[in-house]
Amino acid sequence: MRKFAFNVLMWLMIAMFAGCNTVSGFGKDVQKLGRKMEEAADRRNR
């Protein structure tokens, strides 16, 4: 399971880096990723 999660995270990071062209865009992408991770953690802890 950890290997799968690591692979998914790596692909998301690659997509994120490919999709943002500026420092501002990078910050927005990191915020969005953080929100998604928090939502997933909240769903898992219910």
C-alpha positions as CSV (number, residue, x, y, z in Angstrom):
1,M,0.0,0.0,0.0
2,R,2.8,2.4,0.8
3,K,4.5,1.8,-2.5
4,F,1.2,2.5,-4.3
5,A,0.7,5.8,-2.3
6,F,4.3,6.8,-3.0
7,N,3.8,6.2,-6.8
8,V,0.6,8.2,-6.8
9,L,2.3,11.1,-4.9
10,M,5.2,11.1,-7.3
11,W,2.9,11.3,-10.3
12,L,0.9,14.1,-8.7
13,M,4.1,16.0,-8.1
14,I,5.3,15.5,-11.7
15,A,2.0,16.8,-13.0
16,M,2.1,19.7,-10.6
17,F,5.6,20.8,-11.6
18,A,4.6,20.4,-15.3
19,G,1.5,22.5,-14.9
20,C,2.8,25.5,-13.1
21,N,4.9,28.1,-14.8
22,T,5.4,30.7,-12.1
23,V,6.2,30.9,-8.4
24,S,2.7,32.1,-7.7
25,G,1.2,29.2,-9.7
26,F,3.5,26.8,-7.7
27,G,2.1,28.2,-4.5
28,K,-1.5,27.7,-5.6
29,D,-0.7,24.1,-6.7
30,V,0.9,23.4,-3.3
31,Q,-2.1,24.8,-1.5
32,K,-4.5,22.7,-3.6
33,L,-2.5,19.6,-2.9
34,G,-2.5,20.3,0.8
35,R,-6.2,20.8,0.9
36,K,-6.8,17.5,-0.9
37,M,-4.4,15.7,1.5
38,E,-6.3,17.2,4.5
39,E,-9.7,16.1,3.0
40,A,-8.4,12.6,2.5
41,A,-7.1,12.4,6.0
42,D,-10.4,13.7,7.4
43,R,-12.3,11.1,5.5
44,R,-10.0,8.3,6.7
45,N,-10.3,9.4,10.3
46,R,-14.1,9.3,10.4
